[in-house]
């Protein structure tokens, strides 16, 4: 039975879905039948995700996500929530999947990541559509550190999820040269170059991407009608295996749905709120830049240059 030897482990709202979708186009990469298997999330939260909780053998179910894989060089999954599981999740992945497993982590400027996360949770109907960012930040801060790490409070992980330096060192120590750190900036502005660099790291040909039309996946979009959005979320979840096997059909239906029920976000984010967030993250970003430089990762985006 095949198991992954390539895992996109983080971070949430940094383009992991797009990167997963792009890499799945490569003939030497076989992707899981659902993007986020979340198997190793158990070792972060101490409880199984719903689709494992009723199964007597969660590991066997995890294996079934890759049963279709044959002789491809890489078997891949992507569960961006793994990153914040720190040493416990990282070491369990290595112990379970073996010393040859490779890890990809994408980092995003934390203020824009937070705003995207906030919008995403609204689009998932987990936050009230009319909730302001300022009120949301107050709700995040009001939770104690012990409360924030609970799975049921994941919606309020927005601020904490940008403190990358609190989590990265464990991954670097455990995986060493088997970890690839990249940035949302690269994925956004030159995805084909990023894919070429990843293919070089994986020692596979990048020619498959030369003629591909790459589109953004998993956008955080506002909605007009709540009930239609709820139905769309349900269909998207229930039929994920079908969508992964038929991306062209999904793209066409998704465009129709966006035209029908999509609308722009109206909220103006105050300069005071943005300044607060930038000040909050600055010392963490400075430490992250030092952390990466110590590992000879020097091609840093603008938000990490001090």
Secondary structure, DSSP 8 states (H G I E B T S, - for coil): ----SEEEEE-TTSSHHHHHHHHTTSTTEEE-SSS---GGGHHHHSS--HHHHT-S-HHHHHHHTTTT--S-SEEEEE-GGGGGGHHHHHHHHHHHH-TT-EEEEEE--HHHHHHHHHHHHHHTTSS-TT--HHHHHHHHHHS-HHHHTSGGGGGG-TTGGG-THHHHHHHHHHHGGGEEEEEHHHHHH-HHHHHHHHHHHHT---GGGTT------S---EES-HHHHHHHHHHHHHTHHHHHH-HHHHHHHHHHHHHHHEE-------HHHHHHHHHHHHHHHHHHHHHHHHTT-----GGG--
